[in-house]
Every structure is written in C-alpha cells, then in structure tokens.
Amino acid sequence: AQKITQTQPGMFVQEKEAVTLDCTYDTSDPSYGLFWYKQPSSGEMIFLIYQGSYDQQNATEGRYSLNFQKARKSANLVISASQLGDSAMYFCAMRGIIQGAQKLVFGQGTRLTINP
Amino acid sequence: DTEVTQTPKHLVMGMTNKKSLKCEQHMGHRAMYWYKQKAKKPPELMFVYSYEKLSINESVPSRFSPECPNSSLLNLHLHALQPEDSALYLCASSLTDQGSTEAFFGQGTRLTVV
C-alpha cells in the first residue's frame, strides 16, 4: 500500500512567488527519512532536501525548505522566489520500514508549472 | 563525484531479444536500486542490493534479472519482455539502505519494447 501521499496533481504559480508542495506519510517505524526529488522532463531524479525523523529543526537547502510537522506526519516542501527553471515534477519520498522491509518509496508527485 | 551513470540512455528491443541495462557508481555506496517508472507515475521499486546481495525483490517477473557483479556495478538483464514493460528504468545508489542516506539517481534508460 502507498505510504506517501501527495494530494496536488498539479500546481501553477507565478514567477517569484513562494510555493508549498504538500506531502503526508504513514509509517510505524520511529526512524525514517523524508526526501524531496525534482524530475525535469529529461527524466533524471534530482535530490533536493532531506529530513530525518529525529531532526529537531526543519531542513533548508538554498531556496528549498522542508516544513516538517511530525505529529501531523507531514513534510511539505517550500520553494521560495520561484523561477521558470523550477517547472518540473516533484516527488516526496520516504525511507523506512514499509511492509516489513527498509524501502525508499515515492508519492504520486506534483507537477509544478511556473508562469512568467 | 555524485554521479550514477546509466547506459544506454535509450533502448528499443523486440519481444524476443535479450538486452542488459547497466548502472555504475564510484561513490563507495553499498546499496543500489532499480526502479521502473511509467509515464506520469512515480518510480516503483523493483530490486534492492545491499552489500552486493539482493535484499528486496518486489515480486518482479522473472523476465527481469538483476545482477550486482561488484560494489560499483548493477545490471538489469532483460529477456522476453512485453510491450507493457516499456518505461523509464532508473538506477539509484545510497551509502547504505538504512536511515538518512539520500539516494542518488542516474538519468535513466528509456526502454521501448516493440
């Protein structure tokens, strides 16, 4: 069963605006990692940011930040000052115990389009 | 060097052909993965190798046969595929298959079965 949920199939944002991409997860494993990847039309998966389940502070990497709310099991990606090059598919992923084994699994993805 | 290299980038094969996809990394990672991605879908895990041993097989049909000859190389042997196997095949690696280590992905092989 899918353990990562991204509820926004597509989002359209004006250039230079901030955007939040939603991600919720479900696991009974107390130790897990949450990742965001960007996939342009070329197909490569580009690692953006990571949050560990025991990390006290929200992760940040340049224009990317992860809004981690552990009690709500959410790990939303915030992109500040969006750029045209941010247009891509974005996947939330989780590594943890899923169906009895350590796995890295992905949500359904959100297609982000930045308008000029 | 944070690169995972996959070859070939594109592959067209007939249903009776035998072909192999290759994946290579020189980051000292001990976990390597194969994912299959259909259009407009997320990557689906196929296989995980940990320390050169197959640790996860997600009930993948036997026409897909993974091989890990050494810690830097991962192959996916293909035989008697079906048109529905056409997809983007992604290889990834991570330091281990546990916890916080991020997975780095290759650019993928776009496979078309005719």
HADDOCK unambig.tbl for C-alpha pairs under 7 A between the chains (distance, minus, plus):
assign (segid A and resid 31 and name CA) (segid B and resid 99 and name CA) 6.84 0.50 0.50
assign (segid A and resid 32 and name CA) (segid B and resid 99 and name CA) 5.74 0.50 0.50
assign (segid A and resid 33 and name CA) (segid B and resid 99 and name CA) 5.92 0.50 0.50
assign (segid A and resid 33 and name CA) (segid B and resid 100 and name CA) 5.31 0.50 0.50
assign (segid A and resid 43 and name CA) (segid B and resid 107 and name CA) 6.11 0.50 0.50
assign (segid A and resid 43 and name CA) (segid B and resid 108 and name CA) 6.72 0.50 0.50
assign (segid A and resid 44 and name CA) (segid B and resid 105 and name CA) 6.84 0.50 0.50
assign (segid A and resid 44 and name CA) (segid B and resid 106 and name CA) 6.27 0.50 0.50
assign (segid A and resid 44 and name CA) (segid B and resid 107 and name CA) 4.21 0.50 0.50
assign (segid A and resid 44 and name CA) (segid B and resid 108 and name CA) 6.45 0.50 0.50
assign (segid A and resid 45 and name CA) (segid B and resid 105 and name CA) 5.71 0.50 0.50
assign (segid A and resid 47 and name CA) (segid B and resid 104 and name CA) 6.86 0.50 0.50
assign (segid A and resid 52 and name CA) (segid B and resid 100 and name CA) 6.12 0.50 0.50
assign (segid A and resid 95 and name CA) (segid B and resid 99 and name CA) 6.62 0.50 0.50
assign (segid A and resid 96 and name CA) (segid B and resid 99 and name CA) 6.98 0.50 0.50
assign (segid A and resid 102 and name CA) (segid B and resid 97 and name CA) 6.97 0.50 0.50
assign (segid A and resid 102 and name CA) (segid B and resid 98 and name CA) 6.71 0.50 0.50
assign (segid A and resid 105 and name CA) (segid B and resid 45 and name CA) 6.99 0.50 0.50
assign (segid A and resid 106 and name CA) (segid B and resid 42 and name CA) 6.15 0.50 0.50
assign (segid A and resid 106 and name CA) (segid B and resid 43 and name CA) 6.62 0.50 0.50
assign (segid A and resid 107 and name CA) (segid B and resid 42 and name CA) 6.51 0.50 0.50
assign (segid A and resid 108 and name CA) (segid B and resid 41 and name CA) 6.32 0.50 0.50
assign (segid A and resid 108 and name CA) (segid B and resid 42 and name CA) 5.26 0.50 0.50
assign (segid A and resid 109 and name CA) (segid B and resid 42 and name CA) 6.45 0.50 0.50
